Amino acid sequence: MACPFAKHVSSEQFQRQPSIAEAHNWNLDEDLSEIPGDALTLTHLNAAIQLLTAPSIDNVHEALMSLISKYSNRWPGLSKLKSERSELSIYPHYDYLADIQDNLTQIDESAVSEILVHLGEELIQTACVGVIERAFKCLGSDLQEFLGSLDGVYDVLKLQEEDISDTGFVCAGEGELIFTSERPVLAWLLLGCLRALARLLFSCEPEIELEPLPGDTPRYRYLLRVDDPVPAALERRGPADIVSGDARDLKVSNQFFCDAFPWHFIMDEQLRLVQMGSAFSRLFKGHVGAGGSTGLLCASTVFRFKRPRGLQLHFREIVRRTNTPFMISLRAPPGRPDFFAKGLEIKGQMVFCPESNALLFVGSPFLDGLEGLTCNGLFISDIPLHDATREVILVGEQARAQDGLRRRMDKLKSSIEEANAAVIKERKKNVSLLQLIFPAEIAERLWLGAQIDAKTYPEVTMLFSDIVGFTSICSRATPFMVINMLENLYKHFDELCGFFDVYKVETIGDAYCVASGLHRASDYDAHKVAWMALRMIETCTLYNTHDGQHIKMRIGIHTGTVLAGVVGRKMPRYCLFGHNVTIANKFESGSEACKINISPTTREWLVKHPDYGFQLDARDASHMPKEFTDSKGLTCYFLEGYKHPTLGSDRPLQEHIDEAMRQTLQDTTETITLEVVQ
């Protein structure tokens, strides 16, 4: 038959609810990654109960496929519900159960509830396996204990997740379970789940009746009856262990009970306090008589019931919630506005005593450290030895001390890391400053304080330059004019050094000296120096002397072996030594204004690669420096310009050189790759 108490709603009107996978962050693989084997944890217990209250799309789909295979002959229309799981994964918040209910209504509206009950049974049979089955088994040894634990455990799980929804269970009495949910489809599904769980866990077939309860919140009552002539509790205890039901046969005195359970109180049917434990009596001193008598104060006067949420303070309503954990807090008694224990929380259990028709609350202070204990005027002696709250308080203090130590260590670690980062930052600044004066490798070793040994470098290409008529310029200009002229010119030259990746050796007056092949050696060191020389001559045309004349510079380039090393302790300098340094200087002296004089060895490097079009003009052999030994008829050359083969001759010099630099980088990369492959 169709559901008699739920109005059918279409899939468009139904408010989609997230499944278990999206509703909470219970990731078994993540949370249990450090737990060995298949150990049962709170995560498994939560996943088991969520199977009843918010089953995932995967679990519902698997149960539906099993239902179709078993009952397709009885309801042929079920085959229309077949679908691929992959089709559902694209909708993360898809309410699969709501659509199943909609489709079942179209197939056979009179059998919707019956099919949903069978779907609940299949859900347990397909999903309740392995550790999930063990999680359900740990709730109780019989069906009644299972229902009571379902109430209390789910309430605790909701508290941990700060769930404020009304979904939940209430074990209201023997064989009575009340389920609250905004999703009516879950009511019939739960009925089938309870049948399957009773069959699987306790080997019984209970008769279950489902009926709606009136009220604003959708609630459903399940009445379970099991034909069992001997109650399970009596069967376990045996006739010899049955105790008296008469309250007068209690084997302990009233005072002893109050001392043994200091955090208890007893309420009558009017919720008046007829007895309190010794701890409560001490806190409410002056309002409690001898022997724990309270003068029949109303419980709501001194206690505020915080959990279960929405509890109505009526005797029968509290009796129905005895399987749910209670949380109460203390109020200031009448006439005691300065009550120091106001707000103290007590967590415990409410027990119905049928022999006296009273309610017994037994609990413990909800504290996590000594500070909370003393702030409420309590002592460790107020916590009985049998109460685990003592260990909770002491362990909480130990954990707090460890957390404090951990925070101090983290703070110290952060301070060390910040100091280390600052040192590294300063080191980079110092090294960067040294790299402006020395090659990178030399600068790093100098910063570390390592010894710098002189080293021989073969095939170093050196450039020497000076300004023609510099002495005459200085005689006609002020020192400030000369410095300003050189600053503007050399600033441009320094930028060229960075572009061509050559090392600036020094500047002395109007002399500007660079070298390539010291910090990094390649087959194109002479090319880079030659291109820089051409750009230097071009740059001179952009700057004028104080009297408006273009600066004229002469340049000499030579390639040979040199010795390089750091000289001096105060203001150390990286100097070049050797015969070839002198020869390079001689080629500069033998040059002319706005000309670049290159040696025969440099020319050999420039023409070594025919793809690079340097324009060279041979000079008379008489211009060769006398110091250049073994010349054997060799001569020097003027470097007139450069034209790259891929560009037109009418393009500016800078474009030709830029294209040549790109080709150089490409050729260098290909050479390195070839060497690695070989």
C-alpha positions in Angstrom: 0.0 0.0 0.0 1.1 3.6 -0.4 2.5 5.6 2.5 -0.6 6.7 4.5 1.0 9.6 6.3 3.4 11.2 3.8 2.2 13.5 1.0 3.9 12.5 -2.2 6.0 15.3 -3.6 7.6 15.4 -7.1 11.3 15.4 -7.7 11.1 19.1 -8.5 9.5 20.0 -5.2 11.6 17.8 -3.0 14.4 19.4 -1.2 17.5 17.5 -2.1 19.5 16.3 0.9 23.2 15.4 0.8 24.1 11.8 1.2 26.5 10.5 3.8 29.5 11.0 1.6 28.8 14.7 1.4 27.0 15.3 4.7 30.0 14.6 7.0 33.8 14.4 6.9 34.0 10.8 8.0 36.7 9.4 5.7 37.6 5.9 6.7 40.8 5.7 4.7 42.0 9.0 6.0 40.9 8.7 9.7 42.0 5.1 10.1 45.2 5.3 8.1 47.3 4.8 11.3 45.1 2.2 12.9 46.4 -1.4 12.3 44.2 -4.0 10.8 40.4 -3.8 10.9 40.2 -2.3 14.4 36.7 -1.0 15.2 36.6 2.8 15.7 34.0 5.5 16.3 34.3 6.3 12.6 33.0 2.8 11.7 30.2 3.2 14.3 29.2 6.5 12.7 29.2 5.0 9.2 27.0 2.2 10.4 24.4 4.5 11.9 24.6 6.8 8.9 23.6 3.8 6.8 20.2 4.0 8.6 19.8 7.8 8.6 21.5 9.0 5.3 22.7 6.1 3.1 25.2 7.1 0.4 24.3 6.9 -3.3 26.7 3.9 -3.7 24.9 1.9 -1.0 21.5 2.8 -2.3 22.4 1.9 -5.9 23.9 -1.5 -4.9 20.8 -2.3 -2.8 18.5 -1.2 -5.7 20.3 -3.5 -8.2 19.9 -6.4 -5.7 16.2 -5.6 -5.3 15.6 -5.6 -9.0 17.3 -8.9 -9.5 15.1 -10.5 -6.7 11.7 -8.9 -7.3 11.6 -8.0 -11.0 9.2 -10.9 -11.5 6.8 -9.6 -8.9 7.1 -6.0 -10.0 8.2 -6.0 -13.7 8.4 -2.2 -13.7 11.4 -2.3 -11.4 13.7 -3.0 -14.3 13.0 0.6 -15.5 15.0 1.8 -12.4 18.3 0.2 -13.7 21.0 2.8 -14.2 24.8 3.0 -14.3 26.6 4.2 -11.2 28.8 6.5 -13.3 25.7 8.4 -14.4 25.0 9.4 -10.8 28.5 10.5 -9.9 28.2 13.8 -11.9 25.7 15.1 -9.3 27.4 15.3 -6.0 24.2 16.4 -4.0 21.8 14.2 -5.9 19.0 12.7 -3.8 18.8 9.2 -5.2 16.2 8.0 -2.8 13.7 10.8 -3.6 13.9 9.9 -7.3 13.5 6.2 -6.6 10.3 7.1 -4.6 9.1 9.3 -7.5 9.7 6.5 -10.1 8.1 3.8 -7.9 4.9 6.0 -7.6 4.7 6.0 -11.4 5.3 2.2 -11.6 2.9 1.0 -8.8 1.7 3.6 -6.4 0.0 1.1 -4.1 3.2 -0.8 -3.5 5.6 2.1 -2.9 5.9 1.5 0.8 6.3 -2.2 0.5 9.0 -1.9 -2.1 10.9 0.7 0.0 10.8 -1.8 3.0 12.3 -4.5 0.8 14.9 -1.9 -0.4 15.8 -1.3 3.3 16.3 -5.0 3.8 18.6 -5.2 0.7 20.5 -2.2 2.0 21.5 -4.1 5.1 22.2 -7.3 3.2 24.5 -5.6 0.7 26.2 -2.9 2.9 26.2 -4.4 6.4 29.3 -6.5 6.0 32.7 -6.7 7.6 33.5 -3.9 10.1 30.1 -2.3 9.6 28.4 -5.5 10.8 30.8 -5.5 13.8 29.9 -1.9 14.5 26.2 -2.8 14.7 26.8 -5.8 16.8 28.6 -3.8 19.5 25.4 -1.8 20.2 23.7 -4.5 22.3 23.3 -8.2 23.0 19.6 -8.2 22.2 17.1 -6.2 20.2 16.0 -4.0 23.1 19.6 -3.1 24.1 20.3 -2.4 20.4 17.5 0.1 20.2 18.5 1.8 23.4 22.2 2.1 22.3 21.0 3.4 18.9 19.4 6.3 20.7 22.3 7.2 23.0 25.2 6.6 20.5 23.6 8.6 17.7 23.0 11.5 20.1 26.7 11.5 21.1 27.7 11.4 17.4 25.5 14.4 16.6 27.0 16.3 19.5 30.6 15.7 18.2 29.6 16.8 14.8 27.6 19.8 16.2 24.6 18.6 14.2 21.6 20.8 15.1 19.1 18.9 12.9 16.1 17.1 14.3 17.1 13.8 12.8 17.6 11.1 15.4 16.3 8.2 17.4 14.4 7.9 20.7 14.0 4.6 22.4 10.8 5.5 24.2 10.2 2.1 25.9 10.2 -1.6 25.6 10.1 -2.4 21.9 9.3 1.2 20.9 11.6 3.4 18.7 10.8 6.9 17.5 12.6 8.1 14.4 12.7 11.8 13.5 13.5 12.9 9.9 12.5 15.5 7.4 12.7 12.8 4.7 9.6 10.5 4.8 11.1 8.0 2.4 13.6 7.1 5.1 10.8 6.0 7.4 9.9 2.9 5.3 13.5 2.3 4.5 14.3 2.1 8.2 11.6 -0.4 8.8 13.2 -2.8 6.3 16.6 -2.1 7.9 15.4 -2.9 11.4 13.9 -6.2 10.1 17.1 -7.2 8.4 19.3 -6.2 11.4 17.1 -8.2 13.8 17.4 -11.2 11.5 21.1 -10.7 11.0 22.3 -9.8 14.5 19.8 -11.5 16.8 18.2 -14.3 14.7 14.7 -13.1 15.3 11.8 -12.0 13.2 10.0 -9.2 15.0 6.6 -7.8 14.0 7.1 -4.1 13.3 4.3 -1.6 13.1 5.0 1.9 11.7 2.8 4.9 12.5 3.2 8.6 12.2 3.1 10.9 15.3 1.4 14.2 15.3 3.4 17.4 15.5 5.3 20.0 13.5 8.4 17.8 13.1 7.9 14.5 11.1 8.2 11.7 13.6 7.5 8.0 13.2 7.0 5.3 15.8 8.1 1.7 15.4 6.6 -0.9 17.7 8.6 -4.1 17.7 7.2 -7.3 19.1 9.2 -10.5 19.4 7.6 -13.8 20.4 10.0 -14.7 23.2 8.5 -16.4 26.3 11.6 -15.8 28.4 13.0 -12.3 28.4 16.6 -12.2 27.4 17.7 -10.3 30.5 16.2 -12.9 32.8 17.6 -15.7 30.7 21.1 -14.3 31.2 20.8 -13.7 34.9 18.9 -16.9 35.9 16.2 -17.2 38.6 18.7 -17.2 41.5 20.0 -13.7 40.6 16.6 -11.9 40.5 16.6 -9.1 43.0 13.7 -7.7 44.9 11.6 -5.0 43.4 10.7 -3.4 46.8 12.6 -0.2 47.5 12.6 -1.0 51.2 14.9 -4.0 50.5 17.8 -1.8 49.5 21.0 -3.1 51.0 22.6 0.3 51.5 21.6 3.2 53.6 20.4 6.6 52.2 23.5 8.4 53.5 25.9 5.7 52.1 24.3 6.0 48.7 24.6 9.8 48.7 28.3 9.5 49.6 29.0 6.7 47.0 27.2 8.7 44.2 27.8 12.3 45.1 26.6 13.6 41.7 23.1 12.2 41.7 19.6 13.4 42.5 16.1 11.7 42.5 12.9 13.4 41.2 9.3 12.4 41.9 6.4 12.6 39.4 6.2 16.4 39.9 9.9 16.7 39.1 10.6 17.7 42.7 14.0 16.9 44.2 13.5 14.2 46.9 17.2 13.3 47.3 20.6 14.7 46.3 24.2 13.3 46.4 26.7 14.7 48.8 28.4 16.9 46.2 25.1 18.5 45.1 24.2 18.9 48.8 27.4 20.8 49.5 26.9 23.1 46.6 23.3 23.9 47.5 24.1 24.2 51.2 21.3 25.9 53.0 18.7 24.5 50.6 19.3 20.9 51.4 18.3 19.2 54.7 20.0 16.5 56.6 20.3 13.1 54.9 20.0 14.6 51.4 16.5 15.9 51.8 15.9 19.0 49.7 12.7 20.4 51.0 11.1 19.4 47.7 12.7 21.9 45.4 11.6 21.7 41.8 14.4 20.4 39.6 14.0 23.2 37.0 14.8 25.7 39.8 18.4 24.6 40.2 19.0 22.7 37.0 18.8 23.6 33.3 18.4 20.6 31.0 20.7 21.3 28.0 20.5 17.9 26.3 18.6 16.2 24.9 17.6 19.2 22.8 13.9 20.1 22.8 13.1 18.0 25.9 9.8 18.8 27.5 10.2 18.9 31.3 7.4 16.4 32.0 7.9 13.2 33.9 6.7 10.9 31.1 8.7 12.7 28.5 11.9 12.2 30.5 11.1 8.5 31.0 10.9 8.1 27.3 14.4 9.6 26.9 16.2 7.4 29.5 18.3 5.9 26.7 19.7 9.3 25.8 22.7 11.0 27.5 21.7 14.0 29.6 23.6 17.2 30.1 22.4 19.6 32.8 23.9 22.8 34.1 23.5 24.4 37.5 21.4 27.4 38.1 21.8 29.8 41.1 19.3 28.8 43.8 16.8 31.4 45.0 18.5 34.0 47.1 22.0 33.1 45.9 22.9 35.5 43.0 26.6 35.0 43.9 26.4 31.2 43.4 30.0 30.3 42.3 29.1 27.0 40.6 26.6 28.6 38.3 26.9 27.1 34.8 28.7 24.0 36.0 27.8 21.2 33.6 27.0 17.6 34.7 26.8 14.8 32.2 25.1 11.6 33.0 22.2 9.2 32.7 18.5 9.3 33.7 17.2 6.0 35.2 13.5 5.3 35.8 12.8 3.5 39.1 9.5 1.8 38.8 9.4 0.5 42.4 9.2 4.2 43.6 7.9 5.8 40.4 10.9 8.2 40.5 13.7 9.3 38.2 17.3 8.8 39.3 20.0 11.0 37.6 23.6 9.7 38.0 26.4 11.8 36.5 29.8 13.5 36.7 31.0 17.0 36.3 31.9 17.8 32.7 35.4 19.2 33.2 38.7 18.8 31.4 41.2 20.3 33.9 42.0 21.5 37.5 41.1 25.1 36.6 37.6 24.2 35.8 37.4 22.2 39.0 38.6 25.0 41.3 36.7 27.7 39.5 33.5 26.0 40.5 34.5 25.5 44.1 35.1 21.8 43.7 37.8 19.5 44.9 39.3 16.3 43.6 37.7 14.5 46.6 34.3 15.5 45.1 35.0 13.0 42.3 34.6 9.4 43.5 37.5 7.0 43.0 35.4 4.8 40.7 34.6 7.8 38.4 36.7 8.1 35.3 36.3 11.9 35.5 39.3 11.9 37.8 41.5 10.5 35.1 40.0 12.8 32.6 40.9 15.9 34.7 44.4 14.7 35.4 45.0 13.6 31.8 43.6 16.9 30.6 46.2 18.7 32.7 48.9 16.5 31.4 47.7 17.1 27.8 47.5 20.9 28.5 51.1 20.9 29.8 52.2 19.0 26.7 50.3 21.4 24.5 52.0 24.3 26.3 55.4 22.7 25.8 54.5 22.0 22.1 53.4 25.6 21.6 56.7 26.9 23.1 58.7 24.6 21.0 56.7 25.6 17.9 57.3 29.3 18.8 61.0 28.6 19.3 61.1 26.7 16.0 59.3 29.6 14.2 61.8 32.1 15.8 64.7 30.0 14.6 63.3 29.6 11.2 62.7 33.4 10.9 66.2 34.1 12.1 67.6 31.5 9.6 65.5 33.1 6.8 66.9 36.5 7.8 70.4 35.2 7.7 69.8 33.6 4.3 68.4 36.9 3.1 71.4 38.8 4.3 73.7 36.3 2.9 72.1 36.7 -0.5 72.4 40.4 -0.2 76.1 40.1 0.7 76.8 37.5 -2.1 74.9 39.7 -4.5 77.1 42.7 -3.5 80.2 40.5 -3.9 79.0 39.3 -7.3 79.1 42.9 -8.5 82.8 42.9 -7.9 83.8 39.3 -8.4 82.7 36.3 -10.5 79.8 34.4 -8.9 82.0 31.4 -7.9 84.7 33.6 -6.4 82.1 35.7 -4.5 80.5 32.7 -2.9 83.8 31.4 -1.7 84.9 34.8 -0.4 81.6 35.0 1.6 82.3 31.6 3.1 85.8 32.6 4.0 87.4 30.0 1.8 90.9 30.5 0.4 91.0 31.8 -3.2 93.9 30.3 -5.1 95.1 31.9 -8.4 94.0 30.0 -11.5 95.1 29.8 -15.1 92.3 30.4 -17.7 93.0 29.5 -21.3 91.5 31.3 -24.3 90.2 34.4 -22.4 89.1 37.2 -24.6 90.0 40.7 -23.1 88.7 44.1 -24.2 90.6 47.3 -23.3 89.2 50.7 -24.2 89.9 54.4 -23.5 88.5 57.7 -24.6 90.5 59.6 -27.2 91.6 63.0 -25.9 90.5 62.3 -22.4 93.4 64.4 -20.9 92.3 67.4 -23.0 88.7 66.9 -22.0 89.7 66.9 -18.3 91.7 70.1 -18.7 88.7 72.0 -20.1 86.0 70.6 -17.8 85.4 70.5 -14.1 85.8 67.3 -12.2 82.0 67.0 -11.7 81.5 67.3 -15.4 84.0 64.5 -16.1 82.5 62.2 -13.4 79.0 62.8 -14.7 80.1 62.0 -18.3 81.8 58.8 -17.3 78.9 57.8 -15.0 76.3 58.0 -17.8 78.6 56.2 -20.3 79.8 53.4 -18.0 76.2 52.8 -16.7 75.2 52.0 -20.2 78.3 49.8 -20.6 77.5 47.9 -17.4 74.1 47.0 -18.8 75.8 45.7 -21.9 78.0 43.5 -19.7 74.8 41.9 -18.3 73.3 41.4 -21.7 76.3 39.8 -23.2 77.2 37.9 -20.0 80.8 39.1 -19.9 82.8 40.0 -16.8 83.7 43.6 -16.0 87.3 43.5 -14.8 87.8 47.2 -13.8 87.6 50.8 -14.7 90.5 53.2 -14.1 89.8 56.7 -15.2 88.7 56.5 -18.8 89.9 52.9 -19.2 87.1 50.2 -19.3 88.2 46.6 -19.3 86.0 43.4 -19.7 86.8 39.8 -20.2 84.9 36.7 -21.3 85.9 33.1 -20.5 86.7 33.6 -16.8 83.4 32.8 -15.1 81.9 30.7 -17.9 83.9 29.4 -20.9 82.3 28.7 -24.3 83.1 28.7 -28.0 81.4 32.1 -28.3 83.4 34.2 -25.8 85.2 36.2 -28.5 81.9 36.8 -30.3 80.3 38.3 -27.2 83.2 40.6 -26.6 83.3 41.7 -30.3 79.5 42.4 -30.2 79.9 44.4 -27.0 82.8 46.4 -28.6 80.5 47.3 -31.5 77.7 48.3 -29.2 80.2 50.4 -27.1 81.3 52.3 -30.2 77.6 52.8 -31.1 76.8 54.0 -27.6 79.5 56.6 -27.6 77.6 58.5 -30.3 74.7 58.9 -27.8 76.8 60.9 -25.3 78.7 64.2 -25.6 81.5 65.9 -23.8 81.0 69.1 -22.0 81.6 71.1 -25.2 79.0 69.2 -27.2 81.4 66.8 -29.1 80.6 63.1 -29.4 82.7 60.9 -27.2 85.3 59.0 -29.3 86.6 55.7 -28.0 89.3 53.3 -29.2 89.1 49.6 -28.3 91.5 46.7 -28.5 90.6 43.0 -28.2 92.9 40.0 -27.7 92.5 36.3 -26.8 95.0 34.3 -24.9 95.8 32.5 -21.6 95.8 34.6 -18.4 96.3 34.1 -14.7 93.5 35.4 -12.4 93.3 35.7 -8.7 92.1 37.8 -5.7 94.8 40.3 -4.6 94.7 42.2 -1.3 93.0 41.9 2.1 91.5 45.5 2.3 89.4 46.3 -0.7 90.5 43.0 -2.5 90.5 43.1 -6.3 90.1 40.3 -8.9 93.1 40.9 -11.2 94.4 39.5 -14.4 98.0 38.7 -14.9 100.2 37.5 -17.7 101.8 38.5 -21.0 98.5 38.4 -22.9 97.1 41.0 -20.6 99.9 43.4 -21.7 99.4 42.4 -25.4 95.6 43.2 -25.1 96.5 46.6 -23.7 98.9 47.1 -26.6 96.2 46.4 -29.2 94.1 49.1 -27.5 97.0 51.5 -27.7 97.5 50.7 -31.4 93.8 51.3 -32.3 92.3 54.5 -33.6 89.3 56.7 -32.7 86.0 54.9 -33.1 87.8 51.8 -34.2 88.1 48.2 -32.8 91.5 46.7 -33.2 91.5 42.9 -32.8 94.4 40.4 -32.6 95.0 37.5 -34.9 94.0 35.0 -32.2 90.7 36.8 -31.7 90.1 36.7 -35.4 90.6 32.9 -35.5 87.8 32.6 -33.0 85.5 34.9 -34.8 85.8 33.1 -38.2 85.7 29.7 -36.6 81.9 29.6 -37.1 81.1 30.7 -40.7 77.4 31.4 -39.7 78.5 34.6 -38.0 79.2 37.4 -40.4 81.8 39.7 -38.8 83.2 42.4 -41.1 87.0 42.5 -40.7 89.4 44.8 -42.4 93.1 43.7 -42.4 95.7 46.2 -41.3 99.3 46.6 -42.3 101.7 44.2 -40.4 103.5 47.2 -39.1 100.7 47.9 -36.7 101.3 44.6 -34.8 102.6 45.2 -31.3 106.3 44.3 -30.9 105.5 42.3 -27.8 103.3 39.9 -29.9 105.9 37.1 -30.3 105.9 34.5 -33.2 103.8 36.7 -35.4 105.2 35.1 -38.6 103.6 37.6 -40.9 100.3 37.8 -39.0 98.5 41.1 -38.8 95.8 42.7 -36.8 92.3 43.7 -38.0 89.7 46.4 -37.6 86.3 45.1 -36.7 84.1 47.3 -38.9 80.7 45.8 -38.2 78.5 42.7 -38.0 75.7 41.4 -40.3 73.6 38.4 -39.5 72.9 36.2 -42.5 69.2 35.9 -41.7 68.6 39.7 -41.6 68.8 42.4 -44.3 71.8 44.6 -44.4 69.6 47.7 -43.9 68.5 46.6 -40.4 70.0 48.3 -37.4 73.2 46.9 -35.8 71.3 46.1 -32.6 68.8 43.8 -34.4 71.7 41.9 -36.0 73.4 41.4 -32.7 70.2 40.4 -30.9 69.5 37.8 -33.5 73.1 36.5 -33.2 72.7 36.2 -29.4 69.6 34.1 -29.9 71.4 31.9 -32.3 74.3 31.6 -29.9 72.0 30.5 -27.0 70.4 27.9 -29.3 73.7 26.6 -30.6 75.0 26.3 -27.0 71.9 24.4 -25.9 72.2 22.0 -28.8 75.9 21.4 -28.0 75.2 20.7 -24.3 72.3 18.3 -25.3 74.5 16.5 -27.7 77.3 16.0 -25.1 74.8 14.6 -22.6 73.3 12.2 -25.1 76.8 11.0 -26.1 
